[in-house]
Amino acid sequence: MRNSAPEIIYEDEAVLVCIKAAGMPVQTAGLGRQDMVSVLKNYRAARKEEPYLGLVHRLDQPVEGVMVFAKTKMAAAALSRQMADQGMDKCYLAVASGAVNSGQGRIEDYLLRDGRQNISRVVPAGTPGAKLARLSYQVLGYTPDGAASLVRIDLETGRHHQIRVQMANAGFPLEGDRKYNPGWRGSENIALCSFKIGFVHPVTKKKMEFSIRPSNKYFELFEHVNL
């Protein structure tokens, strides 16, 4: 399990790329609670830098993953445009309960967010407030008993709890998911990791790509898989 403090893996004058540990919020209004934005602002301030930090994408609190932050307003605007135009690549690894029965595919649903309960549900098309959600997936391996599958997921849209909701609705909820896996009984964090991110650098215009290997114990069952 990674330490809760962000682990910086790349930094220059415009961007900062780091690993968010599972359990740490990206941003919170709660007083006295650590979050990625405040910790990284403090990191910049301690180095006598302007403590600006542009938040251009998010990651659920229980989910581990690699994130990019902007260090200038210009970089934040450029990266936000990439997000809006689906020009930022975000790839996830998940351990799903059961044997996902097709090697690859695409899932399309309409999701409705319930802000009071902080959940999303799959609803019929045309439901007021519902948003279209799409993802594609590829099965990378199974446990010997077929009880779980390692799945790579590429998001085509970025909806609230999208991967968790869509996989659960398809019959393959994620291991460790307290909200959407009714059969979960363990204590480990959700087996979902934003393991790869790609974007065009806002200054150099070069394609940048960063990846990590998940630290969640569920992924240890698939250490032989080449990611």
Buried (B, 14 or more C-beta within 10 A) or exposed (E): EBEEBBEEEEBEEBBBBBBBBBBBBBEBEEEEEBBBBBBBBEBBEEEEEEBBBBBBBBBBBBBBBBBBBBBBEEBBEBBBBBBEEEEBBBBBBBBBBBBBEEEEEEBEBBBBBEEEEEBBBBBEEEEEEBBEBBBBBBBBBBBEEEEBBBBBBBBBEBBBBBBBBBBBBBEBBBBBBEBBBEEBEEEEBBBBBBBBBBBBBBBEEEEBEBBBEBBBBBBEBBEEEEB
